[in-house]
Amino acid sequence: MVSVVDVGKAVETRLSALPAFAAAVPGGAYLDRGPDEPTAYPYEVHKVERSGDAEVTSGAAYVQAFRVTLVAYCPVPAADAVAPAAVGAALFAATCSADGQAALKATPLRNPGERVLHCRPLAPSGRFDQSLRQGKDVFVCGLEVEILVQGDRGNP
C-alpha cells in the first residue's frame, strides 16, 4: 500500500530535482518538519494526508488520493531574498504544471506497480507567520494539491 511517507518522499524528490525550485528555495524541501537551524531561506515543508478511502479497481490495483500541503518560509524584507511570488510560482511549476506533473508521474514510489496518476492544485495560500526568523518577518506562501496514486495491494 502506498503510504503518506511514500508520497512525501516522491514530492521531496521532485522538488529537489528541479533547478528552478532549488534557485527559488535554496533552503531545501522537508517532509513534515523544517530544520531547527535552516541553512538558507526560503525553505519548504510539506505535509501529506490521505484524502478519503482507497478505491479498489480490479485485481490488486487501487487508487488513493492524498492531500499535500506545501509551505515555504520566506523572511522579508531582505535585499537578497527571493520574492514570495517567485517561490509560489516554483511550487506550482514543480507539482502542477504540465512539466511538473510529467516529472511527478515519473517519480518512482515504493513498488513497480505503484505510480502517481495525477496532481491537481486545490488552493494557493499566503500569510505572515506569527514568529520572526533572524529578527525578520516571515511570509509563508503555500499550495495545496491533490495527488492521485495507483497502488498495488499485491506488494507489501
ZINOR-V927842 format. One line per field, one symbol per residue. ss: DSSP state (~ for helix, > for strand, _ for the rest). burial: # if it has 16 or more other ideal C-beta (glycine too) atoms within 10 Angstrom, else .. A space follows every 10 residues. Layout:
BEGIN
ss->???
burial->???
END
This chain:
BEGIN
ss->___~~~~~~~ ~~~~~~~_~~ ~~~~____>> >_________ __>>>>>>>> ____>>____ >>>>>>>>>> >>>>>>____ ___~~~~~~~ ~~~~~__~~~ ~~~~~~____ ____>>>>>> >>>>>>>>__ __>__>>>>> >>>>>>>>>> >>____
burial->.#.#.##### ##.##..#.. #..##.#### #..#...#.. ######.#.. .......... .#.####### ######.... ##.#.##### ######...# #.###.#.## ...###..#. .....#.... ..#....### ###.###.## ##....
END
